Amino acid sequence: MNTLKRFGPLAGRFLLAAIFIFAGFNKFTSLEGTAGYIASKGLPLPSLLAIGAGVVEFFGGLAILVGFKTRWAAGAVLVFTAIAALIFHNFWAVPADQVQNQMIHFMKNISIVGGLLYVVVYGSGPLSIDGEDRS
């Protein structure tokens, strides 16, 4: 059990952060496409929002991964993910043939928000820059 307590939070942070690091990197390498998608939702300043999304995802994900200012990073990514779920996966407002797909993405985001909330509350764990040991 001690091994799980020591390495479990690191593995959890890695698994939680991976989606954000990759998504943020992809936004940086495809800013036009990301801005176009943001514009399609009617949001203002899509280029600026695309850069902001990339920053939050990539650097927030890295901070969670290495356990640096983990609670703050998880909080920022949590807010971003909750807003993204509401704006980009609004299954209640799409054509019937898209409802199931958007609902799956919405629920995925809400589940990730739950994991991020856990990190906000309990911190990074022992193998992190923050070095929070909860044993």
Backbone as a chain_set.jsonl record, in Angstrom:
{"seq": "MNTLKRFGPLAGRFLLAAIFIFAGFNKFTSLEGTAGYIASKGLPLPSLLAIGAGVVEFFGGLAILVGFKTRWAAGAVLVFTAIAALIFHNFWAVPADQVQNQMIHFMKNISIVGGLLYVVVYGSGPLSIDGEDRS", "coords": {"N": [[0.816, -1.193, 0.0], [2.013, 1.232, 0.656], [3.635, 1.721, -1.555], [1.747, 2.217, -3.521], [0.585, 4.557, -2.452], [2.75, 6.231, -2.702], [3.495, 6.26, -5.476], [1.083, 6.318, -6.853], [-0.292, 8.923, -6.936], [1.469, 10.294, -8.696], [1.245, 8.757, -11.052], [-1.488, 9.157, -11.497], [-1.536, 11.961, -11.895], [-0.02, 12.093, -14.234], [-1.674, 10.678, -16.055], [-3.956, 12.288, -15.994], [-2.952, 14.763, -16.841], [-1.995, 14.292, -19.415], [-3.911, 14.501, -21.549], [-4.336, 17.253, -21.639], [-1.806, 18.37, -22.131], [-1.207, 17.321, -24.686], [-3.43, 18.324, -26.125], [-3.089, 21.09, -25.819], [-0.601, 21.447, -27.091], [-1.339, 20.692, -29.686], [-3.118, 22.769, -30.253], [-1.359, 24.948, -30.376], [0.087, 24.244, -32.645], [-1.802, 24.366, -34.574], [-3.19, 26.856, -34.755], [-4.855, 28.402, -36.447], [-6.897, 26.623, -37.245], [-7.982, 25.983, -34.736], [-8.822, 28.535, -33.907], [-10.752, 28.963, -35.865], [-12.655, 27.014, -35.188], [-13.42, 27.955, -32.672], [-14.476, 30.42, -33.446], [-16.663, 29.473, -34.871], [-18.442, 28.93, -32.9], [-19.341, 31.331, -32.212], [-17.895, 32.95, -30.505], [-16.087, 35.807, -29.285], [-12.984, 37.328, -30.453], [-11.435, 35.046, -31.529], [-8.808, 34.177, -32.25], [-7.182, 35.079, -30.159], [-8.408, 33.725, -28.04], [-7.838, 31.098, -28.817], [-5.056, 30.999, -28.487], [-4.951, 31.5, -25.737], [-6.345, 29.237, -24.779], [-4.57, 27.221, -25.568], [-2.353, 27.894, -23.984], [-3.372, 27.571, -21.335], [-4.08, 24.838, -21.386], [-1.659, 23.469, -22.215], [0.499, 24.47, -20.521], [-0.752, 24.363, -18.027], [-1.295, 21.625, -17.939], [1.351, 20.623, -17.952], [2.254, 21.669, -15.49], [0.592, 20.281, -13.707], [1.447, 17.681, -14.266], [4.209, 17.637, -13.394], [3.829, 18.448, -10.844], [3.881, 21.136, -9.909], [2.898, 23.971, -8.265], [0.433, 22.778, -8.092], [-2.264, 22.638, -7.191], [-3.287, 25.166, -7.922], [-2.841, 25.098, -10.694], [-4.456, 22.913, -11.391], [-6.914, 23.972, -10.638], [-7.204, 26.108, -12.468], [-7.244, 24.709, -14.913], [-9.467, 23.154, -14.439], [-11.587, 25.076, -14.377], [-11.381, 26.001, -17.033], [-11.961, 23.586, -18.413], [-14.573, 22.997, -17.57], [-15.972, 25.21, -18.608], [-15.427, 24.825, -21.329], [-16.807, 22.415, -21.737], [-19.475, 23.251, -21.464], [-19.747, 25.138, -23.54], [-18.699, 23.994, -25.943], [-19.607, 21.391, -26.083], [-22.385, 21.202, -25.99], [-24.755, 19.299, -25.822], [-27.502, 19.44, -25.622], [-28.33, 21.266, -27.442], [-27.904, 20.592, -30.077], [-28.288, 19.078, -33.373], [-30.28, 16.066, -33.621], [-28.782, 13.848, -34.549], [-26.272, 14.338, -33.573], [-26.328, 14.377, -30.856], [-25.653, 12.153, -29.108], [-22.832, 11.855, -29.477], [-21.901, 14.411, -28.667], [-22.831, 14.424, -26.041], [-21.297, 12.375, -24.909], [-18.736, 13.56, -25.073], [-19.209, 15.789, -23.448], [-19.759, 14.543, -20.952], [-17.287, 13.281, -20.577], [-15.645, 15.523, -20.21], [-16.801, 16.532, -17.847], [-16.229, 14.439, -16.109], [-13.435, 14.606, -16.079], [-13.231, 17.108, -14.879], [-14.035, 16.353, -12.341], [-11.827, 14.751, -11.553], [-9.85, 16.737, -11.579], [-10.843, 18.41, -9.578], [-10.426, 16.775, -7.387], [-7.619, 16.856, -7.288], [-7.27, 19.585, -6.743], [-8.304, 19.667, -4.145], [-6.812, 17.683, -2.683], [-4.176, 17.931, -3.471], [-0.823, 17.433, -4.851], [0.609, 15.134, -4.114], [3.335, 12.96, -2.972], [5.587, 12.63, -4.808], [6.506, 15.081, -6.334], [7.087, 18.461, -7.422], [5.923, 20.236, -5.665], [5.801, 18.551, -3.486], [3.899, 17.418, -1.664], [3.024, 15.447, 0.924], [0.723, 13.17, 1.865], [0.552, 11.128, 3.702]], "CA": [[0.0, 0.0, 0.0], [2.889, 2.392, 0.667], [4.067, 1.962, -2.935], [0.61, 2.842, -4.2], [0.468, 5.926, -1.948], [3.891, 7.012, -3.174], [3.527, 6.384, -6.936], [-0.271, 6.497, -7.389], [-0.569, 10.305, -7.335], [2.269, 10.618, -9.876], [0.588, 8.106, -12.199], [-2.75, 9.867, -11.716], [-1.247, 13.264, -12.498], [0.406, 11.84, -15.611], [-2.844, 10.313, -16.859], [-4.845, 13.447, -16.064], [-2.295, 15.852, -17.564], [-1.662, 13.928, -20.801], [-4.893, 15.034, -22.504], [-4.173, 18.704, -21.743], [-0.52, 18.655, -22.774], [-1.355, 17.037, -26.122], [-4.404, 19.252, -26.713], [-2.455, 22.405, -25.875], [0.408, 21.387, -28.155], [-2.064, 20.696, -30.961], [-3.645, 24.118, -30.481], [-0.238, 25.796, -30.798], [0.517, 23.876, -33.996], [-2.929, 24.569, -35.486], [-3.941, 27.986, -34.207], [-5.923, 28.82, -37.372], [-8.0, 25.674, -37.13], [-8.592, 26.167, -33.416], [-9.534, 29.816, -33.941], [-11.936, 28.762, -36.697], [-13.637, 26.262, -34.403], [-13.902, 28.881, -31.643], [-15.331, 31.389, -34.151], [-17.904, 28.807, -35.265], [-19.336, 28.946, -31.731], [-19.767, 32.71, -32.017], [-17.127, 33.618, -29.461], [-15.274, 36.927, -29.782], [-11.519, 37.228, -30.426], [-11.098, 33.619, -31.583], [-7.358, 33.938, -32.274], [-6.699, 35.275, -28.795], [-8.93, 32.618, -27.232], [-7.099, 29.892, -29.195], [-3.759, 31.074, -27.809], [-5.225, 31.329, -24.304], [-6.677, 27.831, -24.529], [-3.322, 26.469, -25.675], [-1.531, 28.187, -22.798], [-3.973, 26.926, -20.157], [-3.984, 23.381, -21.497], [-0.286, 22.968, -22.271], [1.278, 24.778, -19.322], [-1.483, 23.797, -16.892], [-1.04, 20.184, -17.956], [2.735, 20.396, -17.508], [2.331, 21.944, -14.051], [-0.026, 19.143, -13.025], [2.326, 16.524, -14.455], [5.405, 17.683, -12.54], [3.427, 18.784, -9.49], [4.308, 22.494, -9.583], [1.698, 24.797, -8.024], [-0.523, 21.808, -8.637], [-3.661, 22.991, -6.876], [-3.638, 26.319, -8.755], [-2.908, 24.644, -12.088], [-5.658, 22.084, -11.527], [-8.065, 24.873, -10.573], [-7.316, 26.829, -13.743], [-7.645, 23.752, -15.948], [-10.833, 22.765, -14.081], [-12.496, 26.119, -14.866], [-11.316, 25.933, -18.5], [-12.63, 22.366, -18.885], [-16.017, 23.14, -17.332], [-16.486, 26.168, -19.599], [-15.369, 24.155, -22.64], [-17.906, 21.441, -21.8], [-20.737, 23.96, -21.661], [-19.789, 25.864, -24.818], [-18.349, 23.202, -27.118], [-20.256, 20.077, -26.073], [-23.753, 21.468, -25.549], [-25.558, 18.248, -26.468], [-28.905, 19.819, -25.555], [-28.641, 22.271, -28.462], [-27.387, 20.153, -31.37], [-29.208, 18.172, -34.075], [-30.451, 14.75, -33.002], [-27.734, 12.905, -34.934], [-25.031, 14.711, -32.881], [-26.553, 14.408, -29.406], [-24.9, 11.134, -28.389], [-21.416, 12.184, -29.524], [-21.641, 15.58, -27.825], [-23.067, 14.036, -24.655], [-20.111, 11.624, -24.482], [-17.67, 14.537, -24.842], [-19.596, 16.582, -22.282], [-19.565, 13.719, -19.763], [-15.837, 13.121, -20.432], [-15.143, 16.748, -19.603], [-17.28, 16.616, -16.464], [-15.448, 13.461, -15.352], [-12.112, 15.195, -15.903], [-13.412, 18.148, -13.869], [-14.029, 15.648, -11.058], [-10.439, 14.416, -11.235], [-9.148, 17.99, -11.276], [-11.304, 18.848, -8.266], [-9.705, 15.938, -6.42], [-6.26, 17.405, -7.193], [-7.378, 20.867, -6.051], [-8.562, 19.414, -2.728], [-5.808, 16.85, -2.02], [-2.817, 18.296, -3.869], [-0.035, 16.708, -5.843], [1.193, 13.889, -3.632], [4.732, 13.047, -2.545], [6.575, 12.716, -5.881], [6.147, 16.283, -7.077], [7.846, 19.647, -7.025], [5.253, 20.729, -4.451], [6.193, 17.622, -2.419], [2.847, 17.251, -0.658], [2.908, 14.07, 1.387], [-0.533, 13.031, 2.608], [0.483, 9.841, 4.415]], "C": [[0.865, 1.265, 0.0], [3.373, 2.743, -0.738], [2.96, 2.662, -3.71], [0.442, 4.295, -3.751], [1.586, 6.814, -2.482], [3.8, 7.291, -4.681], [2.157, 6.623, -7.565], [-0.578, 7.933, -7.799], [0.227, 10.739, -8.564], [1.629, 10.023, -11.128], [-0.725, 8.811, -12.524], [-2.546, 11.217, -12.366], [-0.826, 13.1, -13.948], [-0.806, 11.569, -16.499], [-3.805, 11.484, -17.029], [-4.251, 14.549, -16.94], [-2.111, 15.558, -19.046], [-2.625, 14.558, -21.807], [-4.703, 16.542, -22.702], [-2.867, 19.087, -22.428], [-0.633, 18.447, -24.282], [-2.32, 18.016, -26.789], [-3.81, 20.659, -26.834], [-1.416, 22.48, -26.973], [-0.265, 21.453, -29.525], [-2.665, 22.062, -31.271], [-2.539, 25.042, -30.977], [0.187, 25.497, -32.236], [-0.59, 24.048, -35.027], [-3.806, 25.716, -34.978], [-5.08, 28.434, -35.121], [-7.138, 27.916, -37.272], [-8.737, 25.818, -35.812], [-9.401, 27.459, -33.377], [-10.808, 29.707, -34.778], [-13.039, 28.034, -35.951], [-14.246, 27.16, -33.324], [-14.85, 29.897, -32.278], [-16.667, 30.763, -34.53], [-18.917, 28.744, -34.126], [-19.78, 30.361, -31.387], [-19.026, 33.462, -30.928], [-16.281, 34.747, -30.043], [-13.78, 36.609, -29.687], [-11.021, 35.777, -30.496], [-9.601, 33.341, -31.614], [-6.759, 34.064, -30.884], [-7.165, 34.14, -27.885], [-8.205, 31.306, -27.555], [-5.738, 29.861, -28.505], [-3.952, 30.85, -26.307], [-5.54, 29.894, -23.945], [-5.419, 26.962, -24.584], [-2.437, 26.657, -24.457], [-2.074, 27.453, -21.572], [-3.783, 25.418, -20.231], [-2.541, 22.896, -21.405], [0.459, 23.211, -20.961], [0.573, 24.316, -18.046], [-1.263, 22.299, -16.787], [0.366, 19.853, -17.493], [2.879, 20.616, -16.006], [1.717, 20.806, -13.243], [0.891, 17.925, -13.104], [3.497, 16.532, -13.479], [5.064, 18.052, -11.096], [3.938, 20.129, -9.035], [3.083, 23.386, -9.457], [0.463, 24.024, -8.484], [-1.97, 22.194, -8.38], [-4.133, 24.163, -7.737], [-3.785, 25.91, -10.216], [-4.172, 23.821, -12.313], [-6.915, 22.942, -11.477], [-8.287, 25.623, -11.874], [-7.807, 25.901, -14.852], [-9.073, 23.274, -15.703], [-11.83, 23.791, -14.631], [-12.546, 26.091, -16.397], [-12.133, 24.75, -19.021], [-14.139, 22.445, -18.688], [-16.642, 24.092, -18.347], [-16.502, 25.54, -20.991], [-16.503, 23.146, -22.794], [-19.217, 22.139, -22.124], [-20.849, 24.605, -23.044], [-19.631, 24.929, -26.02], [-19.014, 21.831, -27.176], [-21.676, 20.185, -25.543], [-24.728, 20.54, -26.276], [-27.042, 18.574, -26.498], [-29.312, 20.776, -26.674], [-28.104, 21.89, -29.834], [-28.426, 19.276, -32.059], [-29.184, 16.767, -33.476], [-29.319, 13.774, -33.336], [-26.391, 13.205, -34.249], [-25.142, 14.624, -31.357], [-25.673, 13.405, -28.677], [-23.405, 11.46, -28.35], [-21.093, 13.36, -28.601], [-21.868, 15.275, -26.347], [-21.869, 13.257, -24.104], [-18.964, 12.593, -24.18], [-17.96, 15.406, -23.617], [-19.323, 15.794, -20.997], [-18.083, 13.443, -19.512], [-15.257, 14.338, -19.747], [-15.557, 16.863, -18.141], [-16.531, 15.606, -15.587], [-14.039, 13.977, -15.088], [-12.174, 16.311, -14.862], [-13.41, 17.508, -12.474], [-12.624, 15.264, -10.625], [-9.632, 15.648, -10.857], [-9.566, 18.54, -9.911], [-10.604, 18.055, -7.16], [-8.284, 16.468, -6.208], [-6.279, 18.747, -6.464], [-7.499, 20.632, -4.537], [-7.377, 18.718, -2.049], [-4.373, 17.121, -2.451], [-2.136, 17.27, -4.746], [0.468, 15.345, -5.398], [2.693, 14.031, -3.429], [5.763, 13.219, -3.656], [6.223, 13.872, -6.809], [7.056, 17.414, -6.634], [7.25, 20.23, -5.745], [5.593, 19.854, -3.249], [5.175, 17.443, -1.322], [2.702, 15.782, -0.304], [1.694, 13.96, 2.286], [-0.601, 11.728, 3.398], [0.298, 10.005, 5.9]], "O": [[0.481, 2.269, -0.6], [3.507, 3.919, -1.076], [3.22, 3.595, -4.47], [0.185, 5.171, -4.577], [1.387, 8.011, -2.69], [4.003, 8.426, -5.114], [2.08, 7.087, -8.703], [-1.076, 8.154, -8.903], [-0.294, 11.482, -9.396], [1.487, 10.705, -12.143], [-1.039, 9.035, -13.693], [-3.282, 11.59, -13.279], [-1.233, 13.887, -14.803], [-0.944, 12.162, -17.569], [-4.4, 11.65, -18.093], [-4.974, 15.196, -17.697], [-2.074, 16.485, -19.856], [-2.183, 15.097, -22.821], [-4.889, 17.05, -23.808], [-2.832, 20.029, -23.219], [-0.204, 19.296, -25.064], [-2.058, 18.487, -27.896], [-4.012, 21.336, -27.843], [-1.353, 23.466, -27.707], [0.183, 22.179, -30.412], [-2.713, 22.467, -32.433], [-2.755, 25.831, -31.897], [0.601, 26.402, -32.961], [-0.35, 23.894, -36.225], [-5.013, 25.555, -34.797], [-6.151, 28.804, -34.64], [-8.273, 28.39, -37.221], [-9.967, 25.78, -35.77], [-10.526, 27.481, -32.878], [-11.831, 30.297, -34.43], [-14.214, 28.386, -36.063], [-15.455, 27.123, -33.095], [-15.903, 30.201, -31.718], [-17.694, 31.441, -34.515], [-20.107, 28.53, -34.358], [-20.496, 30.579, -30.409], [-19.489, 34.509, -30.475], [-15.81, 34.646, -31.176], [-13.37, 35.727, -28.932], [-10.274, 35.333, -29.623], [-9.164, 32.341, -31.046], [-5.927, 33.252, -30.481], [-6.398, 33.652, -27.055], [-7.981, 30.491, -26.66], [-5.317, 28.821, -27.998], [-3.202, 30.098, -25.685], [-5.065, 29.382, -22.931], [-5.229, 26.078, -23.749], [-1.842, 25.703, -23.957], [-1.323, 26.79, -20.857], [-3.371, 24.791, -19.255], [-2.233, 22.01, -20.607], [0.988, 22.276, -20.36], [1.234, 23.921, -17.086], [-1.068, 21.762, -15.696], [0.562, 18.909, -16.727], [3.549, 19.839, -15.324], [2.26, 20.411, -12.211], [1.082, 17.223, -12.111], [3.748, 15.531, -12.808], [5.925, 17.974, -10.22], [4.386, 20.267, -7.897], [2.32, 23.546, -10.409], [-0.415, 24.552, -9.167], [-2.81, 22.082, -9.273], [-5.261, 24.152, -8.228], [-4.728, 26.319, -10.893], [-4.875, 24.009, -13.307], [-7.878, 22.671, -12.194], [-9.421, 25.761, -12.333], [-8.683, 26.268, -15.635], [-9.811, 23.016, -16.654], [-12.809, 23.418, -15.278], [-13.624, 26.149, -16.987], [-12.91, 24.9, -19.964], [-14.901, 22.005, -19.55], [-17.714, 23.816, -18.885], [-17.465, 25.699, -21.742], [-17.095, 23.037, -23.868], [-19.983, 21.669, -22.965], [-21.923, 24.614, -23.645], [-20.355, 25.063, -27.006], [-18.984, 21.177, -28.218], [-22.115, 19.358, -24.743], [-25.423, 20.942, -27.209], [-27.771, 18.029, -27.327], [-30.496, 21.068, -26.842], [-27.871, 22.763, -30.67], [-29.347, 18.782, -31.408], [-28.184, 16.342, -32.897], [-28.939, 12.96, -32.494], [-25.466, 12.398, -34.341], [-24.145, 14.784, -30.653], [-25.003, 13.773, -27.712], [-22.779, 11.35, -27.296], [-20.125, 13.309, -27.843], [-21.167, 15.814, -25.491], [-21.474, 13.459, -22.955], [-18.297, 12.465, -23.153], [-17.055, 15.718, -22.843], [-18.722, 16.321, -20.061], [-17.659, 13.376, -18.358], [-14.468, 14.212, -18.811], [-14.751, 17.247, -17.293], [-16.232, 15.904, -14.43], [-13.508, 13.802, -13.99], [-11.26, 16.445, -14.048], [-12.844, 18.067, -11.535], [-12.265, 15.431, -9.459], [-8.827, 15.61, -9.927], [-8.737, 19.074, -9.174], [-10.238, 18.611, -6.124], [-7.802, 16.521, -5.076], [-5.396, 19.019, -5.651], [-6.862, 21.328, -3.747], [-6.976, 19.117, -0.955], [-3.443, 16.586, -1.848], [-2.766, 16.371, -5.303], [0.728, 14.483, -6.238], [3.261, 15.093, -3.682], [6.753, 13.919, -3.442], [5.715, 13.675, -7.912], [7.712, 17.329, -5.596], [7.979, 20.663, -4.852], [5.667, 20.346, -2.123], [5.545, 17.326, -0.154], [2.304, 14.971, -1.139], [1.639, 14.583, 3.346], [-1.692, 11.266, 3.731], [0.223, 9.014, 6.626]]}, "num_chains": 1, "name": "protein.A"}
